Amino acid sequence: MSKSRILIGSPALMRQTNARTILMLLKKLDHCSRADLVRETGMSAPTVANVVSDLNDLGLIEWIGEGTSSGGRRPDNLRFKADYGCLAGVDITADALRILVTDLNGTLIEEQYESLPKDSRNPIAVIEILRGSLKAIMQRHSLAWKKLLAMTVGVAGIINVRDGVVISVSNLNAWRDLPLLDMLKKQFSCALFVENDTNLAAIGEHFRGVAQSEESFIFVTVGSGVGAGIFVNGQIVHGSSWSAGEIGYLRIPNVSGMPPSLYEFGGLEQVVGGPGILRSWNAAGNKSGATIKVRKASDVLDLALEGNSAAQKLVLQRARLLKDVVLNLALTLNPSLFVFGGELGAHAALLEPTVEMLRKSEIAVAEVLPSSLGKSAVVWGAVAMAMRDSEQKLYRY
């Protein structure tokens, strides 16, 4: 392991930097001795001893017994106390909340999915439900409310991440131009972040999904809407006006008429998204007299897998369009991997023909994989984002 770089500065800054270096090393190694810390960091033994003493006094580390001796006295091992605090990741959809709570190492404490009553889907009601649900989770696990150190909330739509403002959500009128971060701050005292849900899904796959070894990839989600989380050189690309990855607004011949509107489904979403697929299926049925009725778009994809020729034709048309979109993204950004998620995007009926057609391309070839985190990708990405903040601030808590 390469030795950590020690910064030169004021004693307070150096002490803080050294403490953070040791904390991150303990998180990575699980446990080690003070001698190990001296060897791995390049710090002097007295410096390590002082930092360890400070961290122990703060309750951030603990002694766990003797390690293996290579001669002489057996060393005392220590480790990071992951239960010093906890993190929360939240996914707010049109009709539900998904909440994930972990310790500071990202170890699962509890994941909860909760449907939202139709009369409780406005921002104020949702935040109140979120607070109540989080408190209940923490009480079940005997966690004090002050233990919640950081939380990230994911929402569909264009998000001003810097200010925590939801600029637009095409299917939720009450969530437009919404200062969500400021509203959350009135109910929560922990560090808070707001991010686009698809971007968080990409972060989640990089954190503990199929993209852990990738530094540049694209997460494509297809559900009621269509979007992309663009992950380049270890970072999400947001764009100058926070709309990078909003591929649902891509122009589609014979579909896109007026210029894109912030408050309506985009051209691609109207065809490939769930409402568009359902609308096309119902229109075809009314025209042909077909009797198979479906409740949602995924039912159409299920029928395609079962061999229904009408469903297969409709889905194949969408796969061709999705293939072109992915190929255009590949030619523009040349990532090594595309990850498909969402209720429709990861469905075999849509994904398999899309991948089969993409294989015919001779340039900008990228691997295509379904999400390994499924419906939990957003909340795992939210936790990863909260964890990154907590790692920067731990020594100051």
MOGIJO-V787239 format. One record per backbone hydrogen bond with DSSP energy under -1.0 kcal/mol. NH is the residue of the N-H (numbers start at 0). CO is the residue of the C=O. Records with the same first field share a line. If there is no record, write none. Layout:
# MOGIJO-V787239
NH = CO + CO
This chain:
# MOGIJO-V787239
13 = 9
14 = 10
15 = 11
16 = 12
17 = 13
18 = 14
19 = 15
20 = 16
21 = 17
22 = 18
23 = 19
24 = 20
25 = 21
26 = 22
27 = 23
28 = 24
29 = 25
30 = 28
31 = 77
36 = 32
37 = 33
38 = 34
39 = 35
40 = 36
41 = 37
47 = 43
48 = 44
49 = 45
50 = 46
51 = 47
52 = 48
53 = 49
54 = 50
55 = 51
56 = 52
57 = 53
59 = 54
61 = 78
63 = 76
66 = 74
76 = 64
77 = 31
78 = 61
80 = 59
81 = 79
83 = 80
85 = 146
86 = 101
87 = 149
88 = 99
89 = 151
90 = 97
91 = 153
92 = 95
96 = 113
97 = 90
98 = 111
99 = 88
100 = 109
101 = 86
102 = 106
103 = 81
105 = 102
108 = 100
109 = 100
111 = 98
113 = 96
115 = 94
119 = 116
125 = 121
126 = 122
127 = 123
128 = 124
129 = 125
130 = 126
131 = 127
132 = 128
133 = 129
134 = 130
135 = 131
136 = 132
137 = 133
138 = 134
139 = 135
140 = 136
141 = 138
142 = 137
146 = 143
147 = 144
148 = 85
150 = 190
151 = 87
152 = 192
153 = 89
154 = 194
157 = 167
159 = 164
160 = 158
163 = 159
164 = 159
165 = 177
166 = 157
167 = 157
171 = 168
174 = 171
175 = 172
177 = 165
179 = 177
180 = 163
182 = 178
183 = 179
184 = 180
186 = 183
187 = 183
190 = 148
192 = 150
194 = 152
196 = 154
199 = 195
200 = 196
201 = 197
202 = 198
203 = 199
204 = 200
205 = 201
206 = 202
207 = 203
208 = 204
210 = 204
213 = 210
216 = 230
217 = 336
218 = 228
219 = 338
220 = 226
221 = 340
222 = 224
226 = 220
227 = 244
228 = 218
230 = 216
231 = 234
233 = 214
234 = 231
236 = 229
243 = 237
245 = 242
246 = 244
248 = 245
249 = 246
254 = 251
255 = 251
263 = 260
268 = 247
269 = 265
270 = 267
271 = 267
272 = 268
273 = 222
276 = 272
277 = 273
278 = 274
279 = 275
280 = 276
281 = 277
282 = 278
283 = 279
284 = 280
285 = 281
286 = 282
287 = 283
288 = 284
298 = 295
300 = 296
301 = 297
302 = 298
303 = 299
304 = 300
305 = 301
306 = 303
307 = 302
311 = 307
312 = 308
313 = 309
314 = 310
315 = 311
316 = 312
317 = 313
318 = 314
319 = 315
320 = 316
321 = 317
322 = 318
323 = 319
324 = 320
325 = 321
326 = 322
327 = 323
328 = 324
329 = 325
330 = 326
331 = 327
332 = 328
333 = 329
335 = 215
337 = 366
338 = 217
339 = 368
340 = 219
343 = 221
344 = 221
345 = 341
346 = 343
349 = 346
350 = 346
351 = 347
353 = 349
354 = 350
355 = 351
356 = 352
357 = 353
358 = 354
359 = 356
360 = 357
366 = 335
368 = 337
370 = 339
375 = 372
376 = 373
379 = 375
380 = 376
381 = 377
382 = 378
383 = 379
384 = 380
385 = 381
386 = 382
387 = 383
388 = 384
389 = 385
390 = 386
391 = 387
392 = 388
393 = 389
395 = 392
396 = 393
